[in-house]
Each structure stands twice: as structure tokens, then as C-alpha cells.
Amino acid sequence: MAIEGARFSTSGTSTDGTSTDRTRGRTENRTGIDRSVPALIVKIGDYPLHHGGVGAIRSLGRLGVPVYAITEDRWTPAARSRYLRRPFVWPTSGREPPERLLEGLLRAGRRIGRPAVLIPTDEEAAVLIAEHQRELRERFLFPRVEPHLPRRVASKQGLHELCAEHGVPSPAGSSPRTYADVERFAAGARFPVVAKNREAFVRRENPAVNGTTRIDGPRELLALARRWGERPGVILQEYLPLEDAEDWIVHAYLGAGSEPLTLFTGVKVRAWPPHAGMTAAAYAVGNPELAALSARFVKHIGFAGIIDLDWRFDRRDGRYKLLDFNPRVGAQFRLFESDAGIDVVRAQHLHLTGRPVPEGGQREGRRYVVENIDPVARLAYRRRHGGPGYRAPHAPERAAHGTELAWAAADDPVPAALMAARLLRPGLKHLWQHWRGSHG
């Protein structure tokens, strides 16, 4: 089941048939969504420039749903969206004790005053919700899932084990437990390889590597490993050559019995850092084979809720290999919206409030661009690959059904302005200090 979406217009009638209030920018509710049930966007950690949260606020807010969000301060882009009912300013790092995080979430629920749909935008939030379902269920609505499962799929080691257990292809890997294990791996490995932090959330504390790190030879690997201590917290995996691979993404909302109530597939054109980071540009492209593979896997492991999967197609053996399983809404989820006006966030709200999720087919060629990272990603791809740069073979030449921008929106302009201001602030501060120093 592969579904793609249509872009909202800021006036008149949008491509999905919904109408928009020309003065307020609010879309008429034709999805059947329950406007009496609020939503809370939940994030843990300090990353104020998060476009996924802004997208979730807009997606539900445009339909008249009261949306609340946890933010670092009152001037994050999400906090100033016109579609946000109220921000809960609560700076967190992810290193707090779970009991403190749980109490903060419950405190937000008490301030909302009625049951709200929880929408996690990072793994820490998804794990917190799953592992404290009993305490949260009176104040919030969320999918029921095995408490241990989000933590396991968010872990690179846990995901690799689940893939092996259920026959889902993933890059061949090794999990060294000592420096001697790394030495043995280096002696027989085929380079290059990639290193990833083995467990979820380690990036908040003391990561062995920063994200996915390519390692070109045994000498480089051993030099890195000497900094990892006695117990290396990494997984070492085969490197899938970029010239023989293509990156795909799958977003879905899974209901009871892990049935996909909506499922989308798309191809990633650029990422930052290149080929190993956040999506910078992507297209919605139907892929029935990948949709079926993803649906089977989540059925086998019994997951429910929103997922964001990263796959890499390896043309050397013709298989899709699962790289990442994010048990929460993906930052680029607004790439996908069905011709019934449904994205994964709307699907979750509908399902958890007892409303049917309208069926709809995926429109080919819809594009998504993250304005603050795609320009630098484009330059990096040109430099790395030469000429016009790397191009995903299945990406269309141009957007067939419009481009969704991560930040800019005519009906909600402030988040984009604040994003730009936060990006410029370090440079302006440096110029001011330099000016004061030269005129002091």
C-alpha cells in the first residue's frame, strides 16, 4: 500500500480538494478529524530548528485541532507558529532521569486539561511514552505497543538483530565488545566500513562517533577505536557504495495488529551530511515492493504507531537493506500526503479518536525541500560526484505535484523567519564583537 499526497494551497481550493479560509489560512475539515481532541508535540533534547515539529503543528492546526508543543524557549520557530495553541517551555537534554521527564509530560497534560494525542518527534520521547504507558494513559492518547520495542528498534544493534531474526536484509555488521575485537575485525574486514553508535540516545551523552562515520582502512579504524575505551559502543557495518545504491524512505501509521492504515514510499535525493544524514530533498515515488517489505517487517515485530524507515537499495544484489527504524514521526513526513488529505500525523489522530482513516492513492513526483540544509547539501553533492552531482535514478526530473517546503508557508511565515534569524545569529554576534573590538 503506497500513498502520496497533495500540497495545501494558502487560498481557494487545494489539490486534495479541501478549501482554505483566505483570511485565516485554515483548511476546512473534510477528513472527519475530531477538533475537540487536542494534540501535544513531544520532543526531548535541545534542537530548536526542527522542521518536523513545525510540520506537525501545521498539519493538525490547519484542520482546527488545538495543538500544543514542548519547546526549548518561546522563540523557537515551532513556538511562534500561528497554528500552535500554546508552547510549553521546558528545556531538556535527554540526560534527565525518566521520572523527571515523565512528571514534566504529565504536568503538560494537566495544563491541557483534557486527553490529548501524543506525537513524539524523537526517539527519546517515543521510548519514554512506550515505557510509561500505564502512567500516561489517563491523560493522553497514543498507540499501544510492546514497552521494550521502540527502544530496541531505535538501537542500531537491536535493529540489526531484529532484521536477522525476521529475514530482512540489512548491511552486514559486527559489534566489537573490546579493542581486541576491533583488531580482529580490522584484520579481515573489507574496507571501507561505516561505524555507528550501537545504542539509542548515546548521542546525548558520550558518543563514540558523530552519526554514521565512514572508515576507509584498518589504520584509521584502529586509531578511532583507541578513543572508544575498553568497551566500544559501536556497530561496524559494510559500506554500500554510493554508485551502486539508492536511498529510499518509508513513512507509515500502523494501527491494531500492525496493519498499515497509511503507508508512503519515497526516494531521497540529497541528505546532510551527504548520504548519511537528515533528508535535505526527496520525492514521493511509489514502490510496491518496498511497501510490502516494510509492511511485513513491522507486522512480524508487532509495531504500532508512526514509523520513519531508511532503506538503501543495493544494486549489486538487488536487495533493499534497512538502515534505520525511527519509531516516531520523521522530520520530512510532510513529503507525503494522500489524495484524501491524510499524512501520518492526521492518520494517528483520526485512529486514536475512533475516526476512520480515509483511503487514498499516492501521487507521484511530490517534492520536499529543507531550505536551511539543501543548498549546502547540493554543493557538497556536486563537489563529491562532479558535474551536476549525484542523482537518484528513480527521482523524477521535476516535481509533478508541487514542492512542500519545510519552513516557508504563506499562511504561517513566522517560523521560517525565526529559523533564518537563529542561523544568522552566530555570524551577526561575531561581526558585532569584531566591530566593538576594532572601535573599543
DRENDO-1510 file (C-alpha; in Angstrom, 1 decimal, always signed):
<recs>
REC; n; res; u; v; w
REC; 1; MET; +0.0; +0.0; +0.0 .
REC; 2; ALA; +1.7; +3.2; -1.1 .
REC; 3; ILE; +0.1; +6.6; -0.8 .
REC; 4; GLU; +1.3; +10.0; -1.7 .
REC; 5; GLY; -0.1; +13.4; -1.0 .
REC; 6; ALA; -1.1; +16.8; -2.3 .
REC; 7; ARG; +0.1; +20.2; -1.3 .
REC; 8; PHE; -2.1; +22.6; +0.6 .
REC; 9; SER; -2.9; +25.9; -1.1 .
REC; 10; THR; -2.9; +29.0; +1.0 .
REC; 11; SER; -6.1; +30.3; -0.6 .
REC; 12; GLY; -9.0; +28.9; -2.6 .
REC; 13; THR; -9.0; +25.1; -3.1 .
REC; 14; SER; -6.0; +22.9; -2.5 .
REC; 15; THR; -5.0; +20.0; -4.7 .
REC; 16; ASP; -6.6; +17.5; -2.3 .
REC; 17; GLY; -10.0; +19.1; -2.6 .
REC; 18; THR; -10.0; +20.8; +0.7 .
REC; 19; SER; -10.9; +24.5; +0.8 .
REC; 20; THR; -8.9; +27.1; +2.7 .
REC; 21; ASP; -10.1; +30.3; +4.5 .
REC; 22; ARG; -8.4; +33.1; +2.6 .
REC; 23; THR; -8.1; +35.3; +5.7 .
REC; 24; ARG; -7.0; +32.8; +8.3 .
REC; 25; GLY; -5.3; +30.2; +6.3 .
REC; 26; ARG; -7.2; +27.4; +8.0 .
REC; 27; THR; -8.3; +24.4; +5.9 .
REC; 28; GLU; -11.9; +23.2; +6.0 .
REC; 29; ASN; -12.1; +19.9; +7.8 .
REC; 30; ARG; -13.1; +17.3; +5.2 .
REC; 31; THR; -11.1; +14.5; +6.8 .
REC; 32; GLY; -13.6; +14.0; +9.6 .
REC; 33; ILE; -10.9; +14.8; +12.2 .
REC; 34; ASP; -12.2; +15.4; +15.8 .
REC; 35; ARG; -11.4; +19.1; +16.6 .
REC; 36; SER; -12.4; +18.6; +20.2 .
REC; 37; VAL; -9.3; +16.4; +20.9 .
REC; 38; PRO; -6.0; +18.3; +21.2 .
REC; 39; ALA; -2.5; +17.1; +20.3 .
REC; 40; LEU; +0.8; +17.5; +22.1 .
REC; 41; ILE; +4.0; +17.6; +20.1 .
REC; 42; VAL; +6.6; +15.9; +22.3 .
REC; 43; LYS; +10.4; +16.3; +22.0 .
REC; 44; ILE; +13.3; +15.7; +24.4 .
REC; 45; GLY; +16.6; +17.4; +23.8 .
REC; 46; ASP; +17.9; +20.7; +22.6 .
REC; 47; TYR; +17.4; +21.1; +18.9 .
REC; 48; PRO; +15.2; +24.2; +18.3 .
REC; 49; LEU; +15.5; +24.2; +14.5 .
REC; 50; HIS; +13.3; +21.1; +14.0 .
REC; 51; HIS; +11.0; +21.4; +11.0 .
REC; 52; GLY; +9.2; +18.1; +11.7 .
REC; 53; GLY; +7.6; +19.6; +14.8 .
REC; 54; VAL; +6.5; +22.7; +12.8 .
REC; 55; GLY; +5.1; +20.4; +10.1 .
REC; 56; ALA; +3.0; +18.5; +12.7 .
REC; 57; ILE; +1.7; +21.7; +14.2 .
REC; 58; ARG; +0.6; +23.0; +10.8 .
REC; 59; SER; -0.8; +19.7; +9.7 .
REC; 60; LEU; -3.3; +19.4; +12.6 .
REC; 61; GLY; -3.7; +23.1; +13.2 .
REC; 62; ARG; -4.9; +23.8; +9.7 .
REC; 63; LEU; -7.8; +21.5; +10.4 .
REC; 64; GLY; -8.7; +23.3; +13.6 .
REC; 65; VAL; -7.2; +20.8; +16.1 .
REC; 66; PRO; -5.8; +22.6; +19.2 .
REC; 67; VAL; -2.1; +21.9; +19.1 .
REC; 68; TYR; +0.4; +22.2; +22.0 .
REC; 69; ALA; +4.1; +21.7; +21.8 .
REC; 70; ILE; +7.1; +21.3; +24.1 .
REC; 71; THR; +9.8; +23.8; +23.1 .
REC; 72; GLU; +13.2; +25.0; +24.4 .
REC; 73; ASP; +12.0; +28.6; +24.6 .
REC; 74; ARG; +9.3; +30.9; +23.5 .
REC; 75; TRP; +11.2; +32.0; +20.4 .
REC; 76; THR; +11.8; +28.6; +18.7 .
REC; 77; PRO; +10.2; +28.5; +15.3 .
REC; 78; ALA; +7.6; +26.0; +16.5 .
REC; 79; ALA; +6.6; +28.1; +19.4 .
REC; 80; ARG; +5.6; +31.0; +17.1 .
REC; 81; SER; +3.6; +29.1; +14.6 .
REC; 82; ARG; +0.1; +30.7; +14.2 .
REC; 83; TYR; -1.3; +27.1; +14.4 .
REC; 84; LEU; +0.1; +26.5; +17.9 .
REC; 85; ARG; -2.4; +27.0; +20.7 .
REC; 86; ARG; +0.3; +27.2; +23.3 .
REC; 87; PRO; +4.0; +26.3; +23.8 .
REC; 88; PHE; +5.1; +24.5; +27.0 .
REC; 89; VAL; +8.6; +25.9; +27.5 .
REC; 90; TRP; +10.6; +23.0; +29.0 .
REC; 91; PRO; +14.3; +22.8; +28.1 .
REC; 92; THR; +15.5; +19.2; +28.4 .
REC; 93; SER; +18.7; +17.4; +27.3 .
REC; 94; GLY; +17.7; +13.8; +27.2 .
REC; 95; ARG; +20.0; +13.1; +30.1 .
REC; 96; GLU; +17.4; +13.7; +32.8 .
REC; 97; PRO; +16.1; +10.7; +34.9 .
REC; 98; PRO; +13.0; +9.1; +33.3 .
REC; 99; GLU; +10.9; +10.0; +36.4 .
REC; 100; ARG; +11.6; +13.7; +35.9 .
REC; 101; LEU; +10.8; +13.5; +32.2 .
REC; 102; LEU; +7.6; +11.6; +33.0 .
REC; 103; GLU; +6.5; +14.2; +35.5 .
REC; 104; GLY; +7.1; +17.0; +33.0 .
REC; 105; LEU; +5.0; +15.3; +30.5 .
REC; 106; LEU; +2.2; +14.7; +33.0 .
REC; 107; ARG; +2.4; +18.4; +34.0 .
REC; 108; ALA; +1.8; +19.4; +30.4 .
REC; 109; GLY; -1.2; +17.1; +30.3 .
REC; 110; ARG; -2.7; +18.7; +33.4 .
REC; 111; ARG; -2.3; +22.1; +31.9 .
REC; 112; ILE; -4.1; +21.0; +28.7 .
REC; 113; GLY; -6.9; +19.7; +30.8 .
REC; 114; ARG; -8.3; +17.0; +28.6 .
REC; 115; PRO; -6.9; +13.9; +26.9 .
REC; 116; ALA; -4.5; +14.8; +24.1 .
REC; 117; VAL; -2.9; +12.8; +21.3 .
REC; 118; LEU; +0.8; +12.4; +21.8 .
REC; 119; ILE; +3.1; +12.9; +18.8 .
REC; 120; PRO; +6.7; +12.2; +19.5 .
REC; 121; THR; +9.3; +13.7; +17.2 .
REC; 122; ASP; +12.4; +12.0; +18.6 .
REC; 123; GLU; +13.4; +8.5; +19.8 .
REC; 124; GLU; +13.7; +9.6; +23.4 .
REC; 125; ALA; +10.1; +10.8; +23.5 .
REC; 126; ALA; +8.9; +7.7; +21.8 .
REC; 127; VAL; +10.7; +5.4; +24.2 .
REC; 128; LEU; +9.5; +7.4; +27.2 .
REC; 129; ILE; +5.9; +7.1; +26.1 .
REC; 130; ALA; +6.2; +3.4; +25.4 .
REC; 131; GLU; +7.9; +2.5; +28.7 .
REC; 132; HIS; +5.4; +4.5; +30.8 .
REC; 133; GLN; +2.1; +3.7; +29.1 .
REC; 134; ARG; +0.4; +2.9; +32.4 .
REC; 135; GLU; +1.2; +6.3; +34.0 .
REC; 136; LEU; +0.3; +8.2; +30.8 .
REC; 137; ARG; -2.9; +6.5; +29.6 .
REC; 138; GLU; -5.3; +8.6; +31.7 .
REC; 139; ARG; -4.2; +11.9; +30.3 .
REC; 140; PHE; -3.0; +11.0; +26.8 .
REC; 141; LEU; -3.9; +9.0; +23.7 .
REC; 142; PHE; -1.2; +7.0; +22.0 .
REC; 143; PRO; -0.8; +3.7; +20.2 .
REC; 144; ARG; -0.3; +0.7; +22.4 .
REC; 145; VAL; +3.0; -1.0; +21.7 .
REC; 146; GLU; +5.2; -3.5; +23.5 .
REC; 147; PRO; +7.0; -1.3; +26.0 .
REC; 148; HIS; +10.5; -2.5; +25.0 .
REC; 149; LEU; +10.1; -2.3; +21.3 .
REC; 150; PRO; +10.7; +1.4; +20.5 .
REC; 151; ARG; +14.0; +1.3; +22.4 .
REC; 152; ARG; +15.1; -1.9; +20.6 .
REC; 153; VAL; +14.3; -0.7; +17.0 .
REC; 154; ALA; +16.0; +2.7; +17.8 .
REC; 155; SER; +19.1; +0.9; +18.7 .
REC; 156; LYS; +21.4; +0.0; +15.8 .
REC; 157; GLN; +22.3; -3.3; +17.5 .
REC; 158; GLY; +18.7; -4.1; +18.3 .
REC; 159; LEU; +17.5; -3.4; +14.8 .
REC; 160; HIS; +20.3; -5.5; +13.3 .
REC; 161; GLU; +19.3; -8.4; +15.5 .
REC; 162; LEU; +15.6; -8.0; +14.5 .
REC; 163; CYS; +16.5; -7.9; +10.8 .
REC; 164; ALA; +18.5; -11.1; +11.2 .
REC; 165; GLU; +15.7; -12.8; +13.2 .
REC; 166; HIS; +13.0; -12.0; +10.6 .
REC; 167; GLY; +15.0; -12.4; +7.4 .
REC; 168; VAL; +15.0; -8.7; +6.5 .
REC; 169; PRO; +18.2; -7.6; +4.6 .
REC; 170; SER; +20.5; -5.1; +6.4 .
REC; 171; PRO; +24.2; -4.2; +6.0 .
REC; 172; ALA; +26.5; -7.0; +7.3 .
REC; 173; GLY; +27.8; -5.9; +10.7 .
REC; 174; SER; +29.9; -6.6; +13.7 .
REC; 175; SER; +29.6; -5.4; +17.3 .
REC; 176; PRO; +33.0; -5.4; +18.9 .
REC; 177; ARG; +33.0; -5.6; +22.7 .
REC; 178; THR; +36.7; -4.9; +23.2 .
REC; 179; TYR; +39.6; -3.3; +21.5 .
REC; 180; ALA; +40.9; -6.8; +20.7 .
REC; 181; ASP; +37.6; -7.4; +18.8 .
REC; 182; VAL; +38.2; -4.3; +16.7 .
REC; 183; GLU; +41.7; -5.5; +15.9 .
REC; 184; ARG; +40.4; -8.9; +14.7 .
REC; 185; PHE; +37.7; -7.2; +12.7 .
REC; 186; ALA; +40.2; -4.8; +11.1 .
REC; 187; ALA; +42.5; -7.7; +10.1 .
REC; 188; GLY; +39.8; -9.4; +8.0 .
REC; 189; ALA; +37.3; -6.7; +7.0 .
REC; 190; ARG; +36.7; -5.3; +3.6 .
REC; 191; PHE; +37.0; -1.6; +3.6 .
REC; 192; PRO; +35.5; +1.0; +3.6 .
REC; 193; VAL; +33.2; +0.3; +6.5 .
REC; 194; VAL; +30.9; +2.5; +8.5 .
REC; 195; ALA; +30.7; +3.0; +12.3 .
REC; 196; LYS; +27.5; +3.9; +14.1 .
REC; 197; ASN; +26.7; +4.2; +17.8 .
REC; 198; ARG; +25.3; +0.9; +18.9 .
REC; 199; GLU; +22.6; +2.1; +21.3 .
REC; 200; ALA; +20.0; +4.7; +21.1 .
REC; 201; PHE; +20.4; +8.1; +22.8 .
REC; 202; VAL; +24.2; +7.8; +23.3 .
REC; 203; ARG; +24.5; +10.9; +21.2 .
REC; 204; ARG; +23.2; +12.9; +24.2 .
REC; 205; GLU; +26.0; +11.6; +26.5 .
REC; 206; ASN; +29.3; +10.4; +25.1 .
REC; 207; PRO; +29.0; +9.2; +21.5 .
REC; 208; ALA; +31.8; +7.1; +20.1 .
REC; 209; VAL; +31.2; +8.6; +16.7 .
REC; 210; ASN; +29.2; +11.5; +15.4 .
REC; 211; GLY; +26.4; +9.9; +13.3 .
REC; 212; THR; +27.3; +7.5; +10.6 .
REC; 213; THR; +31.1; +7.6; +10.0 .
REC; 214; ARG; +32.9; +6.2; +7.0 .
REC; 215; ILE; +36.2; +4.5; +7.7 .
REC; 216; ASP; +38.5; +3.8; +4.8 .
REC; 217; GLY; +41.1; +1.5; +6.2 .
REC; 218; PRO; +42.3; -0.6; +9.2 .
REC; 219; ARG; +44.8; +2.1; +10.3 .
REC; 220; GLU; +42.0; +4.7; +10.5 .
REC; 221; LEU; +39.7; +2.3; +12.3 .
REC; 222; LEU; +42.3; +1.3; +15.0 .
REC; 223; ALA; +43.1; +5.0; +15.6 .
REC; 224; LEU; +39.5; +5.8; +16.2 .
REC; 225; ALA; +39.0; +2.7; +18.3 .
REC; 226; ARG; +41.7; +3.8; +20.7 .
REC; 227; ARG; +39.4; +6.6; +21.7 .
REC; 228; TRP; +36.4; +4.3; +22.3 .
REC; 229; GLY; +37.7; +2.9; +25.6 .
REC; 230; GLU; +37.6; -0.6; +26.9 .
REC; 231; ARG; +34.0; -1.2; +25.7 .
REC; 232; PRO; +33.5; +0.2; +22.2 .
REC; 233; GLY; +29.9; +1.3; +21.9 .
REC; 234; VAL; +29.7; +0.9; +18.1 .
REC; 235; ILE; +28.4; -1.3; +15.4 .
REC; 236; LEU; +30.7; -1.7; +12.4 .
REC; 237; GLN; +28.8; -2.3; +9.1 .
REC; 238; GLU; +29.6; -2.9; +5.5 .
REC; 239; TYR; +29.7; +0.2; +3.3 .
REC; 240; LEU; +27.2; +0.2; +0.5 .
REC; 241; PRO; +28.9; +2.0; -2.4 .
REC; 242; LEU; +27.0; +5.1; -3.5 .
REC; 243; GLU; +27.5; +4.4; -7.2 .
REC; 244; ASP; +25.7; +1.1; -6.6 .
REC; 245; ALA; +23.0; +2.2; -4.2 .
REC; 246; GLU; +19.9; +4.4; -3.9 .
REC; 247; ASP; +18.3; +5.7; -0.7 .
REC; 248; TRP; +14.6; +5.2; +0.0 .
REC; 249; ILE; +12.3; +6.3; +2.8 .
REC; 250; VAL; +9.1; +4.8; +4.1 .
REC; 251; HIS; +6.6; +6.5; +6.4 .
REC; 252; ALA; +3.6; +4.8; +7.8 .
REC; 253; TYR; +1.0; +4.8; +10.5 .
REC; 254; LEU; +0.2; +1.3; +11.9 .
REC; 255; GLY; -3.0; +0.5; +13.8 .
REC; 256; ALA; -4.1; -2.5; +15.7 .
REC; 257; GLY; -2.3; -5.7; +14.6 .
REC; 258; SER; +0.4; -3.6; +13.0 .
REC; 259; GLU; -1.9; -3.0; +10.0 .
REC; 260; PRO; -0.8; +0.0; +7.9 .
REC; 261; LEU; -3.6; +2.5; +7.9 .
REC; 262; THR; -1.5; +4.6; +5.6 .
REC; 263; LEU; +1.9; +3.9; +4.1 .
REC; 264; PHE; +4.1; +6.0; +1.8 .
REC; 265; THR; +7.3; +5.4; -0.1 .
REC; 266; GLY; +9.8; +8.0; -1.5 .
REC; 267; VAL; +13.3; +8.4; -2.7 .
REC; 268; LYS; +15.9; +10.6; -1.0 .
REC; 269; VAL; +17.8; +12.8; -3.4 .
REC; 270; ARG; +20.1; +14.7; -1.0 .
REC; 271; ALA; +20.9; +14.5; +2.7 .
REC; 272; TRP; +23.1; +16.4; +5.1 .
REC; 273; PRO; +25.7; +15.2; +5.9 .
REC; 274; PRO; +25.8; +13.7; +2.4 .
REC; 275; HIS; +24.4; +10.2; +2.1 .
REC; 276; ALA; +24.3; +9.7; +5.8 .
REC; 277; GLY; +22.2; +12.4; +7.5 .
REC; 278; MET; +18.9; +14.2; +7.5 .
REC; 279; THR; +16.9; +14.4; +4.4 .
REC; 280; ALA; +17.5; +17.7; +2.5 .
REC; 281; ALA; +15.5; +16.9; -0.6 .
REC; 282; ALA; +13.3; +14.0; -1.6 .
REC; 283; TYR; +10.5; +12.9; -3.9 .
REC; 284; ALA; +7.4; +10.8; -3.2 .
REC; 285; VAL; +7.7; +7.8; -5.5 .
REC; 286; GLY; +5.5; +4.7; -5.3 .
REC; 287; ASN; +7.4; +1.5; -4.7 .
REC; 288; PRO; +5.1; -1.5; -4.1 .
REC; 289; GLU; +7.9; -3.9; -3.5 .
REC; 290; LEU; +9.4; -1.8; -0.7 .
REC; 291; ALA; +6.0; -1.0; +0.7 .
REC; 292; ALA; +5.2; -4.7; +1.0 .
REC; 293; LEU; +8.7; -5.5; +2.6 .
REC; 294; SER; +8.2; -2.7; +5.2 .
REC; 295; ALA; +4.6; -3.8; +6.0 .
REC; 296; ARG; +5.8; -7.5; +6.5 .
REC; 297; PHE; +8.6; -6.5; +8.8 .
REC; 298; VAL; +6.5; -4.2; +11.1 .
REC; 299; LYS; +3.9; -7.0; +11.2 .
REC; 300; HIS; +6.4; -9.5; +12.3 .
REC; 301; ILE; +7.8; -7.4; +15.1 .
REC; 302; GLY; +4.4; -6.1; +16.1 .
REC; 303; PHE; +4.9; -2.4; +16.0 .
REC; 304; ALA; +2.1; +0.1; +16.2 .
REC; 305; GLY; +2.2; +3.9; +15.6 .
REC; 306; ILE; +4.1; +6.2; +13.3 .
REC; 307; ILE; +7.3; +5.0; +11.8 .
REC; 308; ASP; +10.1; +6.5; +9.6 .
REC; 309; LEU; +12.3; +3.9; +7.9 .
REC; 310; ASP; +15.5; +4.5; +5.9 .
REC; 311; TRP; +16.4; +1.9; +3.3 .
REC; 312; ARG; +19.2; +1.6; +0.8 .
REC; 313; PHE; +18.8; -0.3; -2.4 .
REC; 314; ASP; +21.9; -2.2; -3.2 .
REC; 315; ARG; +22.1; -2.8; -7.0 .
REC; 316; ARG; +24.9; -5.3; -6.6 .
REC; 317; ASP; +22.5; -7.9; -5.2 .
REC; 318; GLY; +19.1; -6.3; -6.0 .
REC; 319; ARG; +18.0; -6.0; -2.3 .
REC; 320; TYR; +16.7; -3.3; -0.1 .
REC; 321; LYS; +18.6; -3.1; +3.1 .
REC; 322; LEU; +17.2; -1.5; +6.3 .
REC; 323; LEU; +19.5; +1.2; +7.8 .
REC; 324; ASP; +17.3; +2.9; +10.4 .
REC; 325; PHE; +14.0; +2.4; +12.1 .
REC; 326; ASN; +12.7; +5.6; +13.7 .
REC; 327; PRO; +9.7; +4.8; +16.0 .
REC; 328; ARG; +8.2; +8.3; +15.7 .
REC; 329; VAL; +7.2; +10.9; +13.1 .
REC; 330; GLY; +10.0; +11.7; +10.7 .
REC; 331; ALA; +11.2; +15.3; +10.2 .
REC; 332; GLN; +10.3; +15.1; +6.5 .
REC; 333; PHE; +6.8; +13.5; +6.9 .
REC; 334; ARG; +5.1; +16.3; +5.1 .
REC; 335; LEU; +6.6; +15.0; +1.9 .
REC; 336; PHE; +3.7; +12.5; +1.9 .
REC; 337; GLU; +0.0; +13.3; +1.9 .
REC; 338; SER; -2.7; +11.2; +0.3 .
REC; 339; ASP; -5.2; +12.4; -2.2 .
REC; 340; ALA; -7.7; +12.2; +0.6 .
REC; 341; GLY; -5.6; +14.8; +2.5 .
REC; 342; ILE; -4.1; +12.3; +5.0 .
REC; 343; ASP; -0.5; +12.3; +6.3 .
REC; 344; VAL; +0.8; +10.1; +9.1 .
REC; 345; VAL; +0.1; +12.6; +11.8 .
REC; 346; ARG; -3.5; +13.1; +10.7 .
REC; 347; ALA; -3.9; +9.3; +10.4 .
REC; 348; GLN; -2.8; +8.8; +14.0 .
REC; 349; HIS; -5.1; +11.5; +15.3 .
REC; 350; LEU; -8.1; +10.0; +13.4 .
REC; 351; HIS; -7.4; +6.5; +14.5 .
REC; 352; LEU; -6.8; +7.3; +18.2 .
REC; 353; THR; -10.1; +9.3; +18.3 .
REC; 354; GLY; -12.1; +6.5; +16.8 .
REC; 355; ARG; -12.5; +8.0; +13.4 .
REC; 356; PRO; -11.9; +6.1; +10.1 .
REC; 357; VAL; -8.7; +6.9; +8.2 .
REC; 358; PRO; -9.8; +7.7; +4.6 .
REC; 359; GLU; -8.1; +5.7; +1.9 .
REC; 360; GLY; -6.2; +7.4; -0.9 .
REC; 361; GLY; -3.6; +6.7; -3.5 .
REC; 362; GLN; -0.1; +8.1; -3.7 .
REC; 363; ARG; +0.5; +10.9; -6.2 .
REC; 364; GLU; +3.9; +10.5; -8.0 .
REC; 365; GLY; +6.5; +13.2; -8.0 .
REC; 366; ARG; +5.7; +15.4; -5.0 .
REC; 367; ARG; +8.9; +17.1; -3.8 .
REC; 368; TYR; +10.1; +18.1; -0.3 .
REC; 369; VAL; +12.9; +20.5; +0.3 .
REC; 370; VAL; +14.5; +21.7; +3.6 .
REC; 371; GLU; +15.6; +25.2; +2.9 .
REC; 372; ASN; +18.3; +25.6; +5.5 .
REC; 373; ILE; +20.2; +22.5; +4.7 .
REC; 374; ASP; +19.6; +21.7; +1.0 .
REC; 375; PRO; +21.7; +24.5; -0.5 .
REC; 376; VAL; +24.9; +23.3; +1.3 .
REC; 377; ALA; +23.9; +19.6; +0.6 .
REC; 378; ARG; +23.6; +20.4; -3.1 .
REC; 379; LEU; +27.1; +22.0; -3.2 .
REC; 380; ALA; +28.5; +19.0; -1.3 .
REC; 381; TYR; +27.0; +16.5; -3.7 .
REC; 382; ARG; +28.3; +18.5; -6.7 .
REC; 383; ARG; +31.8; +18.5; -5.2 .
REC; 384; ARG; +31.7; +14.8; -4.3 .
REC; 385; HIS; +30.2; +13.5; -7.5 .
REC; 386; GLY; +31.3; +16.1; -10.1 .
REC; 387; GLY; +29.2; +17.7; -12.8 .
REC; 388; PRO; +25.6; +18.2; -11.8 .
REC; 389; GLY; +26.0; +15.9; -8.8 .
REC; 390; TYR; +24.6; +12.7; -7.7 .
REC; 391; ARG; +21.0; +11.9; -8.8 .
REC; 392; ALA; +18.8; +9.1; -7.6 .
REC; 393; PRO; +17.8; +7.0; -10.6 .
REC; 394; HIS; +14.1; +6.8; -9.6 .
REC; 395; ALA; +13.7; +10.5; -8.8 .
REC; 396; PRO; +11.6; +12.4; -11.4 .
REC; 397; GLU; +13.2; +15.2; -13.4 .
REC; 398; ARG; +10.8; +17.7; -11.8 .
REC; 399; ALA; +8.1; +17.9; -9.2 .
REC; 400; ALA; +4.8; +16.7; -10.7 .
REC; 401; HIS; +2.6; +17.7; -7.8 .
REC; 402; GLY; +4.2; +20.7; -6.2 .
REC; 403; THR; +7.0; +21.3; -3.7 .
REC; 404; GLU; +6.5; +21.3; +0.0 .
REC; 405; LEU; +9.0; +23.5; +1.8 .
REC; 406; ALA; +10.0; +22.5; +5.3 .
REC; 407; TRP; +9.8; +26.1; +6.7 .
REC; 408; ALA; +8.3; +28.6; +4.4 .
REC; 409; ALA; +4.5; +28.8; +4.3 .
REC; 410; ALA; +2.4; +31.8; +3.1 .
REC; 411; ASP; -0.2; +31.2; +5.8 .
REC; 412; ASP; +2.4; +30.7; +8.6 .
REC; 413; PRO; +5.5; +32.9; +7.8 .
REC; 414; VAL; +7.0; +33.5; +11.3 .
REC; 415; PRO; +8.7; +30.0; +11.8 .
REC; 416; ALA; +10.8; +30.5; +8.7 .
REC; 417; ALA; +11.8; +34.0; +9.7 .
REC; 418; LEU; +12.9; +32.7; +13.2 .
REC; 419; MET; +14.7; +29.8; +11.6 .
REC; 420; ALA; +16.7; +32.2; +9.5 .
REC; 421; ALA; +17.4; +34.5; +12.4 .
REC; 422; ARG; +18.7; +31.7; +14.5 .
REC; 423; LEU; +21.0; +30.6; +11.7 .
REC; 424; LEU; +22.3; +34.1; +11.2 .
REC; 425; ARG; +22.7; +35.0; +14.9 .
REC; 426; PRO; +26.2; +33.4; +15.5 .
REC; 427; GLY; +27.6; +35.3; +12.5 .
REC; 428; LEU; +26.0; +38.6; +13.5 .
REC; 429; LYS; +27.3; +38.1; +17.0 .
REC; 430; HIS; +30.8; +37.5; +15.7 .
REC; 431; LEU; +30.6; +40.7; +13.5 .
REC; 432; TRP; +29.3; +42.8; +16.4 .
REC; 433; GLN; +32.1; +41.6; +18.6 .
REC; 434; HIS; +34.7; +42.3; +15.9 .
REC; 435; TRP; +33.2; +45.8; +15.4 .
REC; 436; ARG; +33.3; +46.5; +19.1 .
REC; 437; GLY; +36.9; +45.3; +19.3 .
REC; 438; SER; +38.0; +47.4; +16.4 .
REC; 439; HIS; +36.3; +50.6; +17.8 .
REC; 440; GLY; +36.9; +50.0; +21.5 .
</recs>
